[in-house]
Amino acid sequence: MRIFTIGYEATTMAEFIAALQKAGVERVIDVRAVPLSRRPGFSKNVLAASLKEAGIDYVLLKNLGTPKPGRDAAKKGDVATLERVYETQLGLPEAQAEAAQMRALAAEKPSALVCFERNPEHCHRTLLLAAEGEGAEIVDLFP
């Protein structure tokens, strides 16, 4: 199984959709705890509508997002705190249920995990897949 990841930081909706289409992504799995964005077009409802228009499914799994203390740590570059907070989040029953759903969705059709951070090394997407993506080939669309 292959799972794509993509961050929309410093990109336009057109570039974002073009990268998904070029990779053959058929479903976006939004892993933001708060699916809102100051970047035009990337809040949940507008994003879902734009993806639908492009023929790409949208699913929100907000329990796979980073809680506020983890987001705050990430903004400060405090990776150790981000990792600790996110590990606790992934241990929650609701996160485990959504992790299983994520794996099933990704096995069903080409899927990309989406979050804000463009660089996957600075995003919880990498932590999520390290913990829950066993055996998956991970392809970062904006490395």
Secondary structure, DSSP 4 states (H G I P E B T S, - for coil): -EEEEEE-TT--HHHHHHHHHHHT--EEEE--SS---SSTT-SHHHHHHHHHHTT-EEEE-GGGS--HHHHHHHHHT-HHHHHHHHHHHHTSHHHHHHHHHHHHHHHHS-EEEEES-SSGGGSHHHHHHHHH-TT-EEEES--
